[in-house]
């Protein structure tokens, strides 16, 4: 079904110690055969998808969200850092047309916003994903665009 977050939680929290981490050998079946064969995702792991403009990174993310929502009833959290308004709007409508909008939590910090706002978008998305994880749900967490995230951090520190 649908999901919602109640209450408040700080976006700046203490990271778990190494001893508290629980490594997993379980693999996530993404439904994208080439990914499952060449670069399988470990549950609880981290994966980076890097490439130039127009190579299909966002399309790949949308396909992953769609497959996980429909095949595994999984939830996804998407943090759009420094997105163009058009990109965020297109992403929203793509999720709506795929009928997975009730399985995706989205948070955006657009290009025209101050760097402090853009910097906090990724942490806000991470906090949402951690909340769902703590409820025992399987979550995919996406940050698009990590370069714009580091750029915002650089602008804040200057």
Number of C-alpha atoms within 10 A of each C-alpha: 6 9 11 8 9 7 4 7 11 8 15 10 9 6 7 8 7 7 6 8 9 7 10 10 10 11 13 15 19 19 15 13 11 10 12 14 10 8 10 16 18 15 16 16 12 9 10 8 11 12 9 7 8 8 10 13 16 17 13 13 17 18 17 18 27 26 18 23 22 15 11 14 16 17 27 27 24 25 27 27 28 28 20 15 14 10 14 19 11 12 18 14 13 16 18 13 10 14 13 20 20 15 22 23 18 19 18 23 24 20 17 12 11 14 22 14 18 27 22 20 24 26 17 20 24 19 19 25 23 16 16 19 14 10 9 9 14 18 24 21 20 23 21 19 18 18 13 18 22 14 16 21 16 12 13 14 9 5
